[in-house]
Amino acid sequence: MSNRIYSFIGLARKAGAVAMGEALAEQAVKRKKACLVLVTLDASDNTVKKIETALYGSDIPMIRFGNKEDLGHILGKSAFSVIAITDKGFSERIKTLIDQNSNNDNTAHGGGFN
């Protein structure tokens, strides 16, 4: 299931809907362009604190998911611990997939593919 989530993140990147890295994600939050912020489970405490501070007072959700290497790989880099999704549609679908993944719900399917 997490492969599916990474695939959607990759699609969002190709669509130009991902701010990659701590600085660009923070900038997207401050400019109110971000719809969702993903922070990896292995991100440093300092990174998490910076993002939480940037998100303070906003209604933009932050979700902890995955690891730096896998996220970086799908985005074509060695590692990323923070990304912001700037498209509402992609952010909603990624949130849904992560929720289903954390609930071990195998009923998720997208676009009619089996």
N, C-alpha and C positions, 0 to 999 in steps of 0.2 A: 504494500500500500504506500509506503514512503517513496518508492520509485515514482509512483503516480504524482505525488506532491512535487517532487523534484522536476518531473516532466512539465507540470503546469508552470513552475517557476521559470523553467527554460523557455517555454512559450511566451510568458510575460516579458522575458528579457528580449526575445526576438521581436516582440511588438513594441519595444521601447518603453515598457511600463515598469522598469525596475531601476531604482537608485541603489547602486552597489557600493558597499563600504560604509563605514561609520560616518564619515564626514558628509557624503552625499545623502545618506539616509536622514541624518540630522537636519540637513538643509531642506530636504523635501518635507520634513515634519514642520519646520519653522515657517515654510512658505505655504503650508496647508495643502500640499500636493499629494502627500502620502495618504493612502487609504488603509494600509496595514504595514506594520513593521515586524519583521522576523528577526529574532536574535537566536543564534545557535545555543545549544545547551552547554557547549564548551567555551563560550565567550567569557572573557575575563570579567571579574566583578566591576572593575572600573568602566569597562565598555557598557555593561548593563546599566550601571548608575548614570552614565552620560545620556543614554537613550531614554531612560525613565525620566530624567530631568527635562529633556527636550519635549517629552510627551506630556509632562505635567500640565494639567488644565485643558488638554485637548481631548477629543473623543476618539482619537485614533488608537485602535487596539495594538498591543504588542503581544506576540506569541513566541514562546521559546520552542524551537524545533530544530532537530538535526544536528549536524556537526560541521565545523568550518571546512574540512576537506571536501566533503560531499557537496556542500553548497558552492564552494569555489569551483569544483569540477564541472558542475552543471552550468556555471556561468563563464567557463573558459579561463579561469584563473586558478592559482594554487590554493587559495583559501579566502573565505569571507566569513565574518562572524555576524554581520548586520546587513540587511537589505530592507528597502522600503518598496512596497508595491504601490504604484501610482494610478492604477486603473481599478475602478470599483468592481467591475465584473470579475477580473482575475483575483482580486483580493477576497471577494465573497466565496469564490470556488475553492481557493486555497484554504481559507478558514474552515469551510465545510469538510474538505478532505482531511485536514489535520484533526478536526473534532472526531470524525469517523475513525481515523487511525488511532487516536488516543482511547476511543471507546471500543476498539477492536471490532468495529462494525464493517462487515464485508459486503454490505448491500450497495456500496457506492459504485456508480457507473456513470460515465459521462459520454454524451454525444451519440449514444446508441451503439457503441462498439462493445463487442463481447470479448 
